[in-house]
């Protein structure tokens, strides 16, 4: 899927109230070059694409957020707008088996609930982009997780931290439940959060300490599609280009949130010290 480049140029010019000639001069290209791009007669260069989107973002035109609002208004009843932050381009149809096996819930197609959420996870990659997805959940079975022991142990299992307990009846049951569905809705656990879960698995903190530490680093929910039936209900509807200045903007926000979350984790570990149960007590 290509970017809606022609439509985006027109949208940016309209917001800025600039003529084609004025806009061409502003970004340093010939008017005929811009005209051909608006009409879709020529494929734009990488340099032109970056110039136009970065120029817009410098002027506080957050095109991805604007598109998010417009798509939300036009969704059909029973449909949900989801977002996939991609390190590159989605080549061919959506598939569950292209992701790593040691993700939060194993292999699957992972999406988020907001544009901001999706971009924050791929802002460090040169060729990253954000895909907008129309999801119709009719006829599908969903498994929902909250920040609790079941969620923590499920993630620990799929990320390879529970090999010692893999044959335990509780773990087998947890894994079975995670696959008895078409798709999953669960809190996101990034690498920083997994380090906290790992501390629980290593017996350094209790389940209560772990739960409250993880709740302090809230990243929102993710939708994980593990089978063909659920993936068939996903439709790619938009692909958004991310200019370098927008990536830098979200890197800074993510960094601030990370620092705040780390401080909250320290407080949570102290406040809930001694409360709850250790892993060896739970999996006797």
Steps between C-alpha positions, in 0.01 A plus 500: 500500500635841397460829682209723396760747382293699249211546742739586782664781303160652429397464865818667624467787252137551595579513872786746437291696246784493248485490122686230315765750396542633856532151642752394232717802583474430872631144471754586229367319193369610165127557470476246215655233726242564768218507244596161359513354852158642586356348184673168563678516164847432640631297792644739759859469615579413861641852539177663381286283727714586803502871410123528478409304811775655714397850383143428610604363840725802563185710465313287754299309241476155659360325198490155657295623795264688268446188291436300815217738595348491151513120474342463845208713384443290187522148647201273457316381809669199659837584346811620683794708382836342583860598424810302410843656533715337233879513480464487123225425251239225532578287197198302385204396716503527879641185660543382858812293437729786399558620856748360751395201710614661826255792495254560788258235369716316251468542125218723383414829338530772763304825494428790736208727579642840402728663245722640777538156653595337169755762397672505839617140452649549151634856518856369519493330158591679177233348273220474756140595431159467664216299347135573577284187520125449494409205724163326506473262797170337398505125567837501674596373844707741708722437803549812717779547751545750781816586691491193725682176575355312202619769260845512658548123483368481142749759379782335698419169329498635144814705560683185608538576872297207639688196367550372856121497553382421145347165602320638806120448475432870566733608218359243257150626576605863455656424161195304391274796584722736303438298185131424554401818315524677166665813632630648824458839667765561764720767656821559307819372660811657351855386583511726805184340637631154423803572720255552787322173418839332487572625854180326610593176321849515656344521847620854569153655544150371578207483262343801673815708464527395137137583422519849648836572337355403162185704558726801558643465149171500312552493122143428396349187347606293205290282270674177403368296207627142507295319234376531143137544602570817698752634249241467225299765688783756472508750216789738434348841425786750527878516522657806661850628431700605807750783436816521705386798709183312598707196597721721717190652661366157602842378612512789744150429630581129541818590687312724742235236560771238557673713763168569675409131489836397646445730797148364552638146494746585779217634715275201426773250589546671834131551578404137433814337641414177685145490364385218275673171414828403341515285187611185686207537739253530210646212296577251775 
